[in-house]
């Protein structure tokens, strides 16, 4: 079964949105405090939840359109790349050469699994 480009694009977008959700969880946790209200009334945490709901919607939509799990799930692994880039942008977390090598290996692995 050939995986439609629409499904691939939905998974790629889900990866980016999933990484944004991780950033929102982290930044929301930093602002949450130690009370239940600090969590329940935290807009960043709720936006993170919304991101993961969108990821789920994109997954389901992509699967309904069609495509192989072995093609689609490796694309979602690019979440790690997006998370590293967001951490660099938001927190100044360094992206070292070893991280770039890891990112290249992730992309190579995604390509190999999709073949």
Residue pairs with C-beta under 8 A, 6 or more apart in sequence:
1 66
1 67
1 68
3 66
3 67
3 68
3 71
3 72
3 114
4 65
4 66
4 67
6 62
6 65
7 62
7 63
7 65
7 66
7 67
7 72
8 62
8 67
8 71
8 72
8 75
10 58
10 59
10 61
10 62
10 65
11 58
11 59
11 62
11 72
11 73
11 75
11 76
12 75
12 78
13 58
14 54
14 55
14 58
14 59
14 62
14 76
15 75
15 76
15 77
15 78
15 79
15 82
16 78
16 79
16 82
17 51
17 54
17 55
17 58
18 51
18 52
18 55
18 76
18 79
18 82
19 79
19 80
19 82
19 83
19 85
19 86
20 51
20 82
20 86
21 47
21 48
21 49
21 50
21 51
21 52
21 55
22 48
22 79
22 83
22 86
23 48
23 83
23 86
23 87
23 90
24 44
24 45
24 47
24 48
24 51
25 44
25 45
25 48
27 44
27 90
28 42
28 43
28 44
28 45
28 47
28 48
29 45
31 38
31 42
31 44
32 38
32 39
32 42
32 45
39 45
62 72
63 72
70 113
70 114
71 113
71 114
74 109
74 110
74 113
74 114
75 110
75 114
77 106
77 109
77 110
78 106
78 107
78 110
80 102
80 103
80 106
81 103
81 106
81 107
84 93
84 95
84 99
84 103
85 95
87 93
88 94
88 95
